[in-house]
């Protein structure tokens, strides 16, 4: 059967992608951030998955205010990097895994989660920046991402947004779906977005190091408590865009220590953890967990 063996968590700041695309990664401002992903790139090579299930949020690229799915799974054979107003990122197109994606959609919907099935969409920086951070800079003319990717878009842009608990429960349903797929596949699940940041209003530029790291501690060591953090705490402590962190709980809920909303097995092994500020006007968090 297919199996989720690891989860990856990372911010997907658009300026990170721009720094890579414009050759600025070794500038004094950016160098410390990219140093935090050197281990991750090697880990990715040493632990190459067959498929990545990548949880991210669309930034009004594939979906506009005219249609806002809460959870949307990409079932296409390929996904083109989106033009977000300044041209598409110079990265390879994303190859999907229609068979596994369709199976996950079927299974998760039968577990009473409503998903929107998307057979054609472009993918923006929310998905391509994490791929670049974990896989390095690739030439779209001659290189490819190391494995197929299933995009899973979550609405954390337009209210109402899903709760952390809902996302945590969804992760468990996704793991059950993957484990019922009749093919021997090594699957990684990635949760992206966050950490603390606010892009507008009187608190624009807000970064809360203490809260971010406490939340990371909870997410890793006490995911049930983390899943029950109320929405207002994200907004108050991590800024209006800090709510993106609920997407990390989908990946955390998919780990093998969580069953029926409880931690019943040994905690996953923390292979890497990194935190850095600032990157543009946001905090960057990152972790890699492996099932024990």
Backbone bond lengths (Angstrom), bond angles and torsions (degrees), N, CA, C in turn:
res aa  C-N    CA-C-N  psi(-1)  N-CA   C-N-CA  omega(-1)  CA-C   N-CA-C  phi
1 X - - - 1.456 - - 1.524 109.50 -
2 X 1.309 116.43 163.16 1.459 121.44 172.92 1.523 109.20 -73.89
3 X 1.314 115.74 155.25 1.463 119.56 -177.03 1.516 110.34 -150.66
4 X 1.333 115.67 138.81 1.460 121.15 172.27 1.523 107.95 -84.28
5 X 1.319 116.61 120.39 1.462 121.03 -176.81 1.520 113.21 -106.11
6 X 1.331 117.34 -19.84 1.465 119.13 -175.75 1.518 109.88 -156.70
7 X 1.324 114.54 158.04 1.465 121.13 173.71 1.520 108.68 -127.93
8 X 1.313 114.46 143.86 1.463 121.98 178.69 1.521 108.00 -122.70
9 X 1.326 116.38 137.74 1.463 122.29 -178.50 1.522 107.94 -127.39
10 X 1.314 116.81 130.09 1.455 118.68 179.17 1.519 111.51 -159.70
11 X 1.317 115.37 149.80 1.457 120.75 169.66 1.530 108.96 -68.47
12 X 1.334 115.94 160.78 1.473 119.14 179.78 1.527 111.27 -130.62
13 X 1.313 116.24 43.92 1.459 123.39 -175.93 1.537 110.58 -54.67
14 X 1.342 119.25 125.86 1.469 119.76 -177.92 1.521 113.37 -61.05
15 X 1.340 117.27 -32.57 1.463 119.65 -179.72 1.530 111.89 -64.51
16 X 1.339 117.71 -24.33 1.463 120.38 175.87 1.523 109.55 -64.58
17 X 1.328 115.82 -44.68 1.460 119.52 177.51 1.521 111.37 -61.90
18 X 1.332 116.73 -40.90 1.460 120.15 179.09 1.524 110.86 -63.88
19 X 1.338 117.15 -40.34 1.463 120.44 178.49 1.528 111.07 -61.34
20 X 1.317 117.07 -39.99 1.462 120.80 178.07 1.526 110.56 -68.41
21 X 1.314 116.01 -45.54 1.465 120.21 -175.09 1.527 112.01 -67.90
22 X 1.344 117.20 -28.11 1.464 121.25 -177.02 1.528 112.65 -100.02
23 X 1.338 117.02 7.79 1.459 120.81 176.25 1.514 114.91 71.11
24 X 1.334 117.22 34.55 1.460 120.88 -176.40 1.529 113.82 -105.50
25 X 1.317 118.18 10.06 1.471 120.12 -171.01 1.530 113.20 -64.76
26 X 1.326 118.34 -23.46 1.461 120.62 -178.94 1.522 113.02 -99.05
27 X 1.330 116.57 5.61 1.458 118.84 173.65 1.518 109.63 -68.41
28 X 1.332 116.83 153.07 1.465 121.22 -174.55 1.527 112.37 -53.85
29 X 1.320 116.64 -38.62 1.467 119.76 -177.88 1.517 111.69 -65.74
30 X 1.336 116.77 -41.63 1.463 120.98 -171.77 1.525 114.10 -93.87
31 X 1.304 117.85 -22.24 1.463 120.67 -172.67 1.530 113.74 -55.27
32 X 1.343 119.85 -45.16 1.475 118.74 179.97 1.522 113.08 -61.66
33 X 1.336 116.68 -34.94 1.456 118.44 179.39 1.526 111.40 -65.80
34 X 1.312 116.51 -49.26 1.468 118.97 -176.81 1.517 112.16 -69.32
35 X 1.334 117.36 -24.88 1.471 119.87 175.08 1.521 110.70 -63.15
36 X 1.339 116.20 -30.30 1.466 120.04 -179.99 1.505 114.25 -70.46
37 X 1.335 117.21 -9.77 1.461 121.36 179.60 1.531 112.97 -110.32
38 X 1.336 117.59 3.86 1.467 119.57 178.64 1.532 110.82 -62.87
39 X 1.335 115.88 -45.37 1.471 119.01 176.93 1.525 110.06 -59.07
40 X 1.307 116.01 -41.27 1.466 121.48 -174.25 1.519 111.91 -64.50
41 X 1.321 116.57 -40.16 1.460 119.42 179.03 1.526 111.16 -64.99
42 X 1.323 116.55 -39.70 1.467 118.95 177.11 1.518 110.93 -68.92
43 X 1.335 116.32 -40.58 1.474 120.21 177.46 1.521 110.23 -59.13
44 X 1.325 116.92 -41.23 1.460 120.91 179.73 1.526 110.93 -62.14
45 X 1.322 117.21 -39.68 1.468 120.31 177.76 1.527 111.12 -67.51
46 X 1.320 116.18 -38.87 1.466 120.69 -177.25 1.524 112.61 -78.05
47 X 1.322 116.98 -20.09 1.472 121.84 -176.15 1.524 110.08 -128.49
48 X 1.322 115.81 45.96 1.464 121.39 -174.45 1.530 110.90 -60.40
49 X 1.332 117.65 120.90 1.470 120.38 179.22 1.524 111.68 -81.85
50 X 1.309 115.49 165.76 1.463 120.16 171.75 1.519 110.88 -81.72
51 X 1.336 116.15 -30.81 1.456 122.09 -179.31 1.528 108.72 -148.44
52 X 1.328 116.83 142.81 1.467 122.33 169.26 1.522 108.36 -110.47
53 X 1.318 116.45 127.02 1.460 122.95 171.85 1.518 105.20 -97.61
54 X 1.332 117.01 108.91 1.457 120.52 -167.87 1.527 111.13 -111.47
55 X 1.321 114.91 114.00 1.464 122.48 -179.86 1.531 108.67 -91.71
56 X 1.317 116.05 126.09 1.459 121.09 -177.92 1.520 108.36 -153.00
57 X 1.325 116.74 177.86 1.460 118.61 172.53 1.519 110.21 -120.24
58 X 1.303 115.58 137.35 1.448 122.56 175.36 1.528 108.80 -75.05
59 X 1.335 115.76 141.63 1.464 121.15 -177.01 1.525 109.81 -108.72
60 X 1.351 115.48 60.90 1.469 122.71 179.34 1.523 111.73 58.78
61 X 1.341 114.95 36.40 1.466 121.13 177.90 1.520 110.47 -104.55
62 X 1.313 116.75 -62.39 1.465 120.63 177.11 1.525 110.98 -79.66
63 X 1.333 115.65 -31.44 1.465 120.97 -177.60 1.524 109.24 -124.13
64 X 1.314 116.76 135.64 1.455 121.23 177.18 1.519 108.93 -108.23
65 X 1.316 116.36 -176.34 1.466 120.15 177.27 1.524 111.77 -66.77
66 X 1.329 117.39 -8.74 1.459 120.20 177.63 1.530 111.92 -77.88
67 X 1.337 116.56 -21.88 1.465 120.27 -178.88 1.519 108.16 -153.18
68 X 1.337 116.47 115.72 1.460 120.71 -173.34 1.530 109.77 -128.61
69 X 1.328 118.49 91.02 1.456 119.34 175.80 1.523 110.74 -73.27
70 X 1.324 116.33 141.52 1.466 119.45 176.55 1.519 110.54 -70.81
71 X 1.334 116.72 -46.11 1.464 122.29 176.82 1.525 108.13 -131.64
72 X 1.337 117.26 127.17 1.466 120.59 -178.53 1.520 109.16 -134.24
73 X 1.333 116.51 129.44 1.458 121.77 -179.85 1.518 109.82 -109.88
74 X 1.331 115.45 131.30 1.454 121.51 179.16 1.519 110.73 -85.31
75 X 1.321 116.88 119.29 1.463 121.56 -176.62 1.528 112.32 -110.84
76 X 1.311 118.04 9.85 1.460 121.63 -176.72 1.534 111.52 -77.04
77 X 1.321 114.62 168.54 1.463 120.82 178.15 1.524 111.56 -79.33
78 X 1.326 117.48 -24.91 1.455 120.44 177.29 1.521 110.06 -156.01
79 X 1.343 114.50 159.42 1.463 121.81 -177.18 1.526 108.31 -136.60
80 X 1.310 116.17 129.85 1.460 121.80 -176.67 1.526 111.03 -90.32
81 X 1.342 118.70 135.78 1.477 119.75 173.50 1.519 110.73 -57.33
82 X 1.311 115.87 134.39 1.468 121.78 -172.62 1.516 112.00 -81.36
83 X 1.316 114.56 150.94 1.461 121.88 168.04 1.525 107.11 -88.59
84 X 1.333 116.54 109.53 1.463 121.41 -177.17 1.525 112.60 -95.89
85 X 1.324 115.81 19.41 1.456 119.79 177.36 1.502 114.00 117.11
86 X 1.334 117.34 -14.11 1.467 121.30 179.44 1.527 110.31 -133.13
87 X 1.332 115.20 24.78 1.459 120.95 -179.10 1.512 111.54 92.14
88 X 1.327 118.05 151.56 1.463 120.68 178.70 1.524 111.13 -67.23
89 X 1.325 116.67 150.20 1.460 120.62 175.51 1.529 109.75 -61.77
90 X 1.330 118.13 143.83 1.466 121.03 178.97 1.522 111.32 -80.32
91 X 1.326 115.28 68.69 1.466 122.19 -179.33 1.527 108.60 -129.31
92 X 1.327 117.28 161.24 1.462 119.05 -179.88 1.529 112.04 -63.23
93 X 1.331 115.37 154.41 1.453 118.82 171.85 1.522 108.68 -65.73
94 X 1.303 115.80 155.64 1.460 122.09 -177.06 1.528 108.92 -94.74
95 X 1.309 115.90 122.74 1.463 121.26 177.39 1.526 108.52 -88.66
96 X 1.318 117.30 129.02 1.454 121.62 -178.85 1.522 112.65 -90.43
97 X 1.322 115.55 -176.18 1.468 122.49 174.90 1.529 106.84 -133.96
98 X 1.346 117.19 80.36 1.468 120.57 -173.19 1.521 114.55 -56.59
99 X 1.330 117.55 -36.69 1.469 119.42 -177.25 1.523 111.25 -65.37
100 X 1.337 116.35 -49.80 1.466 119.03 -179.77 1.522 110.89 -68.75
101 X 1.320 117.36 -39.80 1.468 120.26 179.91 1.520 111.28 -61.43
102 X 1.320 117.26 -44.58 1.467 121.13 179.57 1.520 110.86 -65.23
103 X 1.326 115.91 -38.45 1.468 119.83 177.96 1.527 110.50 -64.86
104 X 1.327 117.09 -43.45 1.471 119.95 178.45 1.520 110.32 -62.27
105 X 1.323 117.17 -42.83 1.465 120.01 178.60 1.527 110.97 -58.79
106 X 1.328 116.15 -47.41 1.465 120.94 179.53 1.522 110.87 -59.01
107 X 1.326 116.49 -48.85 1.459 121.12 -175.62 1.526 111.74 -67.48
108 X 1.334 116.94 -45.27 1.461 120.17 -176.48 1.525 111.38 -67.86
109 X 1.319 116.53 -38.55 1.466 119.45 176.79 1.522 110.54 -64.40
110 X 1.326 116.93 -38.17 1.455 120.16 177.06 1.528 112.22 -69.63
111 X 1.329 117.11 -16.68 1.464 121.29 173.16 1.539 111.40 -92.09
112 X 1.324 115.25 16.10 1.466 122.87 171.32 1.523 114.68 77.07
113 X 1.334 117.68 24.59 1.450 121.90 169.18 1.524 108.35 -105.72
114 X 1.307 116.55 127.60 1.451 120.58 179.90 1.529 110.01 -85.55
115 X 1.321 116.37 118.75 1.452 122.37 177.84 1.526 109.65 -113.81
116 X 1.320 116.25 148.69 1.455 121.64 168.79 1.524 107.67 -94.86
117 X 1.310 117.03 125.98 1.462 122.32 -179.06 1.526 108.02 -92.95
118 X 1.325 115.85 123.35 1.467 120.98 -174.77 1.524 108.84 -117.48
119 X 1.311 115.81 115.05 1.463 120.94 -177.39 1.518 113.29 -94.38
120 X 1.327 117.03 -6.34 1.458 120.84 176.53 1.514 109.07 -156.28
121 X 1.323 117.09 123.24 1.464 120.69 174.24 1.517 109.91 -165.32
122 X 1.329 115.81 152.50 1.452 121.56 170.60 1.525 108.54 -87.26
123 X 1.321 116.28 155.65 1.467 121.06 -178.81 1.521 109.53 -118.39
124 X 1.323 116.20 134.85 1.464 119.99 -174.23 1.521 111.87 -99.88
125 X 1.347 115.95 -164.23 1.463 120.82 -174.97 1.520 112.87 -61.40
126 X 1.331 117.48 -24.30 1.456 119.75 178.57 1.516 112.65 -57.22
127 X 1.323 116.25 -29.48 1.466 121.65 178.71 1.519 112.45 -101.42
128 X 1.344 117.57 -39.95 1.467 118.36 -173.70 1.524 113.30 -77.75
129 X 1.333 119.10 -30.88 1.462 119.55 178.73 1.538 111.80 -64.48
130 X 1.349 120.15 -46.69 1.467 118.69 174.93 1.539 113.11 -57.81
131 X 1.328 117.13 -39.39 1.462 119.23 177.38 1.526 111.14 -61.87
132 X 1.326 117.14 -42.32 1.462 120.48 179.40 1.530 111.33 -65.54
133 X 1.333 117.18 -40.61 1.453 120.28 179.89 1.526 111.78 -63.89
134 X 1.320 117.09 -38.43 1.466 121.21 -176.27 1.529 113.17 -87.22
135 X 1.318 116.72 -25.66 1.472 119.92 -173.23 1.520 112.94 -112.82
136 X 1.323 118.32 -10.01 1.447 121.14 179.81 1.519 112.74 88.32
137 X 1.310 114.42 178.74 1.460 120.98 -177.83 1.528 109.75 -81.61
138 X 1.325 116.21 124.84 1.462 121.95 -176.13 1.523 110.06 -121.83
139 X 1.309 115.43 148.41 1.457 122.29 177.42 1.523 108.75 -89.83
140 X 1.333 118.56 115.95 1.471 119.85 -176.70 1.524 113.72 -63.70
141 X 1.341 117.40 -17.62 1.460 120.19 -179.00 1.526 112.76 -80.68
142 X 1.337 116.29 -22.96 1.469 117.82 -176.38 1.530 114.04 -135.23
143 X 1.338 117.46 -11.12 1.466 120.89 -177.03 1.519 111.18 -110.45
144 X 1.338 115.22 165.73 1.458 121.93 175.22 1.514 108.11 -139.00
145 X 1.328 115.82 154.96 1.463 119.29 171.63 1.524 108.26 -60.84
146 X 1.332 118.74 150.40 1.474 120.36 -171.14 1.516 115.47 -68.64
147 X 1.324 118.93 -13.65 1.460 120.45 -179.25 1.518 110.12 -159.60
148 X 1.325 118.12 165.93 1.464 120.53 173.37 1.525 111.55 -63.21
149 X 1.320 114.97 154.47 1.462 122.35 -178.18 1.522 108.86 -131.84
150 X 1.320 116.64 133.49 1.462 122.10 172.80 1.523 107.87 -102.84
151 X 1.339 118.58 110.70 1.466 120.43 178.20 1.531 110.58 -75.48
152 X 1.323 115.42 137.17 1.458 121.37 177.61 1.522 107.74 -133.70
153 X 1.318 115.72 103.39 1.462 121.63 -173.82 1.522 111.19 -93.39
154 X 1.327 115.89 134.41 1.462 123.17 -179.52 1.526 108.49 -119.92
155 X 1.311 116.78 134.43 1.458 119.63 177.40 1.526 110.74 -79.18
156 X 1.331 115.40 105.60 1.461 120.41 170.58 1.531 109.19 -124.65
157 X 1.330 115.18 24.96 1.461 121.21 -177.19 1.525 111.98 -108.16
158 X 1.325 115.86 -45.74 1.466 120.91 -176.42 1.527 109.11 -114.31
159 X 1.322 116.24 125.46 1.465 119.57 -179.14 1.519 111.09 -71.55
160 X 1.364 117.42 146.06 1.470 128.13 5.49 1.529 112.19 -82.42
161 X 1.326 114.57 147.25 1.468 121.27 179.69 1.526 108.86 -112.94
162 X 1.337 117.94 157.44 1.469 119.52 -178.45 1.528 111.70 -70.90
163 X 1.306 115.46 151.86 1.468 121.19 179.06 1.520 110.71 -77.61
164 X 1.328 115.13 161.64 1.453 119.83 174.60 1.518 111.92 -60.15
165 X 1.314 117.27 -38.50 1.459 120.67 179.85 1.520 110.94 -64.56
166 X 1.322 116.81 -41.82 1.461 120.81 178.36 1.523 110.74 -61.27
167 X 1.320 116.23 -42.61 1.458 120.52 179.24 1.530 111.12 -65.84
168 X 1.322 116.54 -40.86 1.463 121.56 178.42 1.532 110.68 -61.06
169 X 1.316 117.28 -43.47 1.461 121.83 178.09 1.524 110.76 -65.90
170 X 1.322 116.94 -37.89 1.455 120.79 179.02 1.523 110.77 -63.25
171 X 1.327 117.17 -38.31 1.462 119.88 177.27 1.513 112.40 -58.75
172 X 1.326 116.39 -38.57 1.467 119.90 178.31 1.528 110.80 -66.21
173 X 1.325 116.39 -37.99 1.459 120.42 178.24 1.526 110.84 -67.03
174 X 1.314 116.96 -36.85 1.467 120.53 178.19 1.524 110.25 -65.75
175 X 1.332 117.17 -42.09 1.470 118.64 177.76 1.530 111.11 -60.30
176 X 1.323 117.47 -43.89 1.465 120.09 177.86 1.519 110.87 -60.40
177 X 1.321 115.96 -38.92 1.462 119.93 179.14 1.518 110.92 -64.25
178 X 1.321 116.50 -46.29 1.467 120.42 -179.87 1.521 110.42 -61.07
179 X 1.324 116.77 -43.54 1.468 120.36 -176.12 1.520 112.88 -70.84
180 X 1.323 117.55 -13.62 1.463 120.26 177.25 1.529 112.31 -96.83
181 X 1.332 116.96 4.37 1.467 121.20 178.33 1.515 109.17 -82.66
182 X 1.309 116.68 127.43 1.466 122.00 -170.68 1.526 111.86 -86.04
183 X 1.310 115.32 60.29 1.463 121.25 174.91 1.517 107.31 -157.26
184 X 1.314 116.03 142.13 1.463 120.98 -176.27 1.526 109.54 -80.54
185 X 1.325 116.41 93.54 1.458 122.00 -177.56 1.527 111.11 -124.23
186 X 1.317 115.87 139.77 1.461 122.63 172.55 1.524 106.94 -94.68
187 X 1.328 117.02 113.96 1.459 122.59 -173.92 1.530 109.47 -113.29
188 X 1.310 115.62 133.53 1.467 121.35 168.83 1.521 108.26 -106.18
189 X 1.323 116.33 144.42 1.467 120.62 174.71 1.523 108.15 -117.81
190 X 1.322 115.25 130.52 1.458 121.16 -177.06 1.521 109.85 -114.81
191 X 1.336 115.89 134.22 1.453 121.63 171.43 1.523 108.57 -110.92
192 X 1.324 117.70 126.37 1.462 119.93 -173.71 1.527 111.52 -126.73
193 X 1.332 115.00 169.97 1.463 121.46 -177.98 1.515 111.26 105.95
194 X 1.346 116.14 -179.87 1.456 119.96 179.27 1.531 110.51 68.01
195 X 1.318 120.95 -172.31 1.449 125.48 1.06 1.522 108.44 -90.07
196 X 1.353 117.93 -128.88 1.455 117.81 -174.43 1.526 110.98 -63.79
197 X 1.319 115.18 130.54 1.459 120.79 172.14 1.524 110.14 -170.79
198 X 1.308 114.11 148.88 1.464 121.07 174.29 1.522 107.41 -137.50
199 X 1.313 115.02 130.14 1.463 119.85 -170.97 1.518 113.95 -100.99
200 X 1.321 118.12 -4.84 1.455 119.08 -176.10 1.536 110.44 -151.42
201 X 1.332 115.13 169.95 1.460 120.02 175.44 1.518 113.39 80.37
202 X 1.329 114.69 -171.43 1.468 120.96 -175.61 1.524 112.50 -65.05
203 X 1.342 117.70 -24.86 1.459 120.52 -178.92 1.520 112.67 -100.67
204 X 1.304 118.95 16.69 1.464 121.75 179.05 1.524 109.94 -54.01
205 X 1.329 116.23 132.46 1.448 121.35 -177.29 1.515 114.32 92.84
206 X 1.339 117.95 1.60 1.467 121.59 -179.38 1.535 110.92 -58.90
207 X 1.319 116.41 131.69 1.464 123.46 172.38 1.523 107.07 -137.62
208 X 1.328 117.08 132.02 1.459 122.01 -175.58 1.527 108.82 -125.73
209 X 1.330 116.35 87.81 1.473 121.54 -176.72 1.526 112.10 -57.43
210 X 1.327 115.95 -47.59 1.465 119.82 -174.84 1.525 110.86 -61.66
211 X 1.324 116.76 -46.41 1.460 120.13 -179.00 1.518 110.72 -66.08
212 X 1.313 117.52 -42.67 1.463 120.99 179.56 1.521 111.21 -55.84
213 X 1.323 116.19 -49.30 1.468 119.36 -175.60 1.517 112.20 -71.91
214 X 1.329 116.79 -32.74 1.462 119.08 173.41 1.523 110.18 -64.63
215 X 1.327 117.00 -41.50 1.461 120.60 178.73 1.529 110.48 -63.50
216 X 1.322 117.10 -40.07 1.470 120.45 177.06 1.527 110.96 -61.76
217 X 1.340 116.35 -42.47 1.471 119.90 176.61 1.521 110.49 -57.23
218 X 1.338 116.29 -47.33 1.463 120.30 -179.96 1.517 111.38 -63.47
219 X 1.313 117.21 -46.08 1.452 121.09 -177.14 1.528 111.41 -57.95
220 X 1.311 116.34 -39.32 1.458 120.79 -178.45 1.525 111.24 -78.46
221 X 1.333 117.30 -48.37 1.462 121.79 -167.50 1.526 115.39 -99.06
222 X 1.321 117.63 -24.03 1.462 121.09 -179.47 1.532 108.32 -142.62
223 X 1.335 117.15 67.96 1.464 119.86 -173.19 1.519 114.15 -63.71
224 X 1.333 117.81 -25.84 1.461 119.59 178.58 1.517 109.75 -66.36
225 X 1.333 117.24 -45.53 1.461 120.62 176.77 1.520 110.69 -63.51
226 X 1.313 116.22 -39.25 1.464 120.33 179.49 1.525 110.50 -62.97
227 X 1.330 116.27 -40.84 1.465 120.39 -179.70 1.519 112.12 -64.79
228 X 1.319 117.07 -22.19 1.456 120.95 -178.30 1.529 113.36 -95.82
229 X 1.326 117.12 5.55 1.468 119.43 173.68 1.526 107.85 -62.49
230 X 1.315 118.32 124.86 1.470 119.80 -176.27 1.519 112.35 -71.47
231 X 1.325 113.95 153.56 1.455 120.69 -177.98 1.520 112.51 -53.90
232 X 1.327 117.45 -41.11 1.460 120.46 -175.83 1.516 112.01 -62.92
233 X 1.343 117.67 -28.46 1.462 120.27 178.45 1.527 111.12 -66.36
234 X 1.325 116.54 -39.75 1.467 119.27 177.22 1.529 110.00 -60.01
235 X 1.321 115.77 -47.00 1.460 120.22 -176.73 1.534 110.46 -65.66
236 X 1.322 116.24 -45.43 1.470 120.82 -176.63 1.525 111.32 -68.63
237 X 1.330 117.25 -44.80 1.462 120.84 -170.83 1.529 113.69 -94.32
238 X 1.339 116.97 -31.33 1.465 119.81 -173.69 1.522 113.12 -113.94
239 X 1.332 117.47 1.37 1.450 119.88 179.38 1.516 112.26 88.96
240 X 1.314 115.62 166.87 1.473 119.93 -174.02 1.524 112.43 -62.11
241 X 1.334 117.49 -32.40 1.470 119.52 178.91 1.535 112.55 -89.45
242 X 1.316 117.22 -5.05 1.462 119.99 177.18 1.514 112.97 -64.45
243 X 1.336 117.05 -16.44 1.465 120.48 178.48 1.513 111.82 -62.53
244 X 1.335 117.65 -15.79 1.467 120.16 175.63 1.525 112.02 -56.39
245 X 1.318 117.52 -22.96 1.467 120.42 -178.27 1.527 112.78 -61.34
246 X 1.327 118.94 -22.79 1.471 118.22 179.27 1.525 110.59 -60.85
247 X 1.330 117.50 -22.70 1.468 119.48 179.07 1.521 111.37 -68.72
248 X 1.323 117.17 -27.76 1.460 119.83 176.50 1.530 110.74 -64.32
249 X 1.338 115.73 -29.06 1.470 119.57 -178.14 1.527 112.24 -71.10
250 X 1.327 117.82 -20.87 1.467 119.07 172.51 1.522 109.20 -65.30
251 X 1.327 116.11 -47.13 1.463 119.75 178.97 1.528 111.68 -66.03
252 X 1.331 116.76 -39.35 1.477 118.97 -179.32 1.525 111.01 -67.83
253 X 1.336 116.76 -38.22 1.464 119.56 178.74 1.514 113.07 -66.78
254 X 1.331 117.25 -20.05 1.463 121.02 -179.34 1.520 112.95 -82.89
255 X 1.326 118.33 -5.41 1.459 120.41 -179.59 1.525 110.65 -76.37
256 X 1.321 116.09 156.17 1.464 121.07 -166.97 1.521 114.13 -72.64
257 X 1.336 119.20 -14.44 1.457 120.11 -179.17 1.522 112.42 -78.26
258 X 1.336 117.62 -9.87 1.461 121.89 -176.02 1.529 109.90 -105.96
259 X 1.328 116.13 121.47 1.465 121.96 178.26 1.526 108.47 -136.35
260 X 1.321 116.71 128.31 1.470 122.13 177.98 1.525 111.99 52.04
261 X 1.315 115.48 41.13 1.453 120.52 175.07 1.509 115.53 79.05
262 X 1.338 117.70 7.00 1.457 121.49 -178.64 1.527 110.14 -127.66
263 X 1.326 116.14 153.85 1.456 121.13 172.96 1.523 107.76 -86.37
264 X 1.313 116.45 113.96 1.467 121.26 -174.84 1.518 112.83 -117.72
265 X 1.318 117.87 -12.78 1.458 120.68 -178.46 1.509 111.23 -123.56
266 X 1.334 117.48 -177.10 1.463 120.07 177.80 1.524 111.03 -63.75
267 X 1.328 115.89 143.41 1.452 120.38 178.16 1.520 110.53 -62.41
268 X 1.315 117.92 151.39 1.459 119.73 176.99 1.525 111.08 -64.70
269 X 1.316 115.51 158.83 1.459 121.70 178.46 1.523 109.67 -82.83
270 X 1.325 115.69 128.67 1.463 120.32 177.15 1.528 108.09 -83.35
271 X 1.320 116.24 108.80 1.460 120.70 -179.79 1.530 112.13 -85.82
272 X 1.326 116.03 -27.34 1.464 118.78 -178.07 1.516 108.47 -162.08
273 X 1.322 115.20 143.98 1.464 120.62 175.70 1.526 107.43 -145.97
274 X 1.321 116.12 137.11 1.457 120.98 -174.21 1.522 109.18 -150.03
275 X 1.319 116.01 142.64 1.462 121.66 177.25 1.518 108.00 -144.75
276 X 1.334 115.80 137.38 1.461 119.44 -177.09 1.521 110.53 -151.45
277 X 1.326 115.93 140.46 1.468 122.18 169.79 1.524 108.14 -139.09
278 X 1.334 115.90 149.27 1.463 124.81 -9.79 1.529 111.06 -97.86
279 X 1.308 115.99 166.45 1.461 122.93 167.86 1.517 104.79 -130.35
280 X 1.317 116.17 104.15 1.457 120.16 -166.45 1.532 105.61 63.61
281 X 1.323 119.93 -121.66 1.470 119.73 178.34 1.519 110.79 -118.18
282 X 1.346 117.11 36.63 1.452 120.80 -178.36 1.524 111.12 -134.70
283 X 1.331 114.86 166.91 1.458 121.99 171.55 1.525 108.90 -94.10
284 X 1.323 116.11 145.90 1.463 121.79 179.18 1.523 109.11 -114.28
285 X 1.312 116.35 123.85 1.455 122.16 174.59 1.508 109.88 -117.74
286 X 1.339 116.21 152.66 1.462 120.25 -177.12 1.525 108.74 -158.30
287 X 1.318 116.07 140.16 1.466 120.77 174.54 1.522 109.38 -155.08
288 X 1.316 115.52 152.40 1.461 122.80 173.73 1.524 107.60 -126.57
289 X 1.323 116.79 123.78 1.462 122.36 177.83 1.519 109.77 -118.66
290 X 1.332 116.02 139.87 1.455 121.51 175.44 1.516 109.58 -118.06
291 X 1.332 116.46 138.63 1.462 120.07 174.95 1.510 109.81 -63.57
292 X 1.340 117.03 139.80 1.450 121.45 -178.93 1.516 110.37 -93.11
